[in-house]
Amino acid sequence: MAVRTVSQLFDLTGKTALVTGGSRGLGLQMAHALGEAGARVMLGARKADELEQACAELQAAGIDARWVAADCAQEQDLRRLVDETLHRMGEIDVLVNNAGATWGAPAEDHPLEAWDKVMQLNVRGYFLLSQEVAKRSMIPRQAGRIINIASIAGLRGNPPGMQTIAYNTSKGAVLNFTRALAAEWGRYRINVNAICPGFFPSKMTAGTLKALGEQRLAELAPLQRLGDDEDLKGICLLLASDAGKHITGQHLAVDGGVSIV
């Protein structure tokens, strides 16, 4: 075949992307990236008002965006999310597993119900949604991209002051889930990769940033900064597009270098 240009390789025109946790923060940033590259975007999250606002923001940017309110920890909601996406937007080409939860507590006192809540969403939810999308859309067509949002918390322990044993454990699980799924589903031409964000200002990280200090956390990074509203766009688009068609089972930390020191 003719060798494509860079712009052609990154082009997602005609593709559909499903982004969970897409109503704000990192999910909304990645939805922008996919939509700006030409994809139709379906957002999934729990709160309808936040989804409606996010969808309006994407549409104002010229992106074909829709939303479905769904709890990504619940099996029936995940099935409904896939049903609605297939019905309203067609086959699912890109799945971004981004919805997540955390809980702060010393390991010796961490509530079991909080552990279960984190695992239910961060691990079980990723598996169930990936399975549903693959069986109903990607495997039959022998094509697809799955991007799992992990964290640098899955690569290492925490700096003093952070006590998130369940979150760290769940994100470590996401990394090996990514490798195992990539190995098994490569024969269906489904690429499965993970992104490991570092410290980004968001609703989820607000407590940590306040407790430890944004300046202190920025100083932990060789680049001396936190992540911003652009820093996940490039890697998300690479892994979602044909520019990354020979990449699978991998993870990349987007953390200003925190995880290397």
N, C-alpha and C positions, 0 to 999 in steps of 0.2 A: 504494500500500500504506500501511497505518497506520505512522506514525512510531514507531519502537521506543524504549524507555527505554535509558538508559546501561547498566543492568545486563543488559538483553537483548542489546545490541550486543556486550558483552564475553563473553557466555555461550558456552562451547564444549561444552556438553552434547551428547553423541552424536557428537562429532568424535574422530578419531584423529590423534595427533601422533607423528612419528618424530624422535627427537633423537639425533644422533650425538655421541660424546664425552660421553655423558650420565651416566657413572658417578660423576662428581665435579665440583667447581668450578662454572664458569659453566654447563656443560651441565646439571648437576643442579639448579642454581638455576632455569633456564628450564623444566626438566621439572616442577618444583614449581609454577611459575606456570601452566603449561598445564593441569596436573592439577587445581589448585585452582579453575580456571575451568570444570571439568567434563569435560575431554578424557580419553580413554584414552591412555596414554603407552607407547610402545615405546622402550627405551633400546638403543643400539648402542655398543659399545666393544670393545677387545681383551681385557680381563682379566675372566674370569668371576667371580672372587671379588669384585672391586670392583662389578661390575654387580649381583651378588646382594645385596650390602649396600645399594647405592643403591635397588634395587627394594624391598627390605624397608622402607627409610626412607619411600619414597613410599606404599607400602601402609599403613604405620602412620598416615599422614596422611589415609587414606581415599581414596587415588587408585588407580584401576585401572591397574597398571603391570606390564609384562613386560620381558624383556631377551633379547638375542641377542648372543653374543660374535662379533665380526666385525672384521677389519682393514679400515678404511675407505680404505686405500690400494690394496687388492687388488680387482680387478674381480669375481672370482668371489664373494668375501665380500660385496661390495655387492649383487650379485644375490640371494644367499642371504638377506641382511638384508631385502630387499624381499619376497622370497618368503614368509619367515616372518611378516612383519608383515601382509601381505595375508591369509595363511591364518589367523592367530591373532586378528587384531584388525579385519579388514575394510579398506575403502578408506582411503587415506592422505589426510587433509585438510590437514595441516600438516607440512612438512619443515623441520627446523632443522639446517642444515649447520654443525656446531660442531667436530667432531674436527679437531685440528690439531697441528702439530709446529713446533719452532723449533730453531735451532742458533746458538751463539755463536762467532764467529771473525772476525778481521780480514778485510776483503774481499779483500786481496791474497793471503791464505793460506787462504781458505775452501775446504774439500774439495769436490770435484765430487760425490762420492757423497752428501755431506750436503745440498748444493744440490738434487740430484735427489730425495732423501727428502722434503724440505720441499715441493717442488713437487708431488710425487706425491700427497701427502695433502691439502695445503692448496688446490690448484687442480684437479688432475685428478680427485681424489676427489669434490670438490664437483660437478664437471661430470657425472661418470658417475652419481652417485646422483640428481642432479636429473633427468637424462635418463631414468633407469630409472623413477623415481616418476612423472614426468609421462606417459610413454608408457603405463604400465600402470594408472594410477589417475586422474591429474588431467585429462589431455587428454580422455579418453573421457567424463568427467563434466562437462567445461567448468567446472572449479572447483578452486581450490587456493591455498595460501599457502606460499611458500618464503622462509625467513629464513636468510641467509648471515652467519655471524659473521666479520667482517673485524677491523680493529683500527685504532687511531689510528696504528699503524706504517705503515699503507697510505696515510696522509694527508700524511706529512711524514718528515723524517729523524729521527735519534735524538739524544737528549742525549749529551754526552760520557760515554764509558764503556760505551755500548751498541753492540755490533757484531753486528748480525743482518741482514745484507744479504739473505739468501735469504728470511727471514720477511717483511721489509718489502716485498720485491718481490712475494711471493705474495699479501700482503694488498692491495696496490695492484691486482693482477690480479683479486682477488675483487670489488673495487668495480666495475670495468668489466664483469666477467662478470655482475654483478647488473644493471647498466644494460642491457646488450645482451640478456640473457635476458628482462627485463621488457618491453622493446620488442617482442621477437619473440613472446612468449607471452601478451601482453595479450589477443590475440584469442581465446584459450582461457579467459579470465577467471582466469588464474593471476597472482597478485600476487607479485612478487619484490623483496625489500628486504634491506638489510644493516644490521647493528649494528656499530659500531666501539667496542669497550670500550677504556678506558684502563688504568691500573694497578689490578689487582685481585689480592689475595693468592690464589695458587693454586700447584699443583705446578709448572706450566709457568713461572711468574714467580718462583719461590722464589729462583733464582740471581740474577736481576736485582735483586730487592728486597734481598737480602743484600749484593750487591756495591755497589749505589748508595745503599742505606739507605732504609728506609720513610719516615722523617721527611723526608729530602731530596726524595723523589719526591712526597710529599704536598704539600710546599711549592711544587712546580712548578704546582700546580693553584690557580686562583682560589678554589675552595671549600676548599682547604687540607686535603684528605682523599683517601684511596684509596677505591676502590669496595668495597662490602660485599655481604653475602649477599642483599640485597633490590634492588640497584640496576638489575638487568637485567629484573626481573619485569614492570614496567609496560610498557616498550617492546616486550618480547617478546609480551605479551598483546595490545597494540594491533595489532601487525603480523600476528598470527595470527588475529584475530577480525574480525567485520564492523564493528567500530569503526574499523578501518583499511582498509575496502574500497576507498577511492578513493586509496590511497597505493601507488605502485609505482615501482620503479627508483631508490629513494632510499636514503640512508644517514644514520644519526644517530650522532654520537659520544656515548658515555656515559663521560665522563672527568673530571668535575669542572671542565671548562673548560681542560684542558691544551692542547688543540689550537687554542685561539683566542689564545694568548699566545706 
